[in-house]
Amino acid sequence: MEKPDRQGKLVFDYANNVKGVNDRKQIASSKLINAAKIKIKKLFPLIGQQLERFFYKINGW
């Protein structure tokens, strides 16, 4: 009767590992997205300002 218990434990461990990996992937992807947003703001501050002016002009009509 040892094998079924051991097999059940292996399946349980595997499920926990998959959940942990998915959590880590989600955290990593959100960090990447945030880093990209910051880089875009640093690299293209003028584009951001131009867009704001553009939208102010549209709203001013």
QUIMO-V463548 format. One line per field, one symbol per residue. ss: DSSP state (@ for helix, = for strand, . for the rest). phi: phi as a letter, one per 20 degrees, with the letter a starting at -180 (. if undefined). burial: + if it has 16 or more other C-alpha atoms within 10 Angstrom, else -. Layout:
# QUIMO-V463548
ss->???
phi->???
burial->???
This chain:
# QUIMO-V463548
ss->.@@@@@@@@@@@@@@@@@@@@@@@@@@@@@@@@@@@@@@@@@@.@@@@@@@@@@@@@@@@.
phi->.fggfffffffffffffffffffffffffffffffffffffffcfffffffffgfffffff
burial->-------------------------------------------------------------
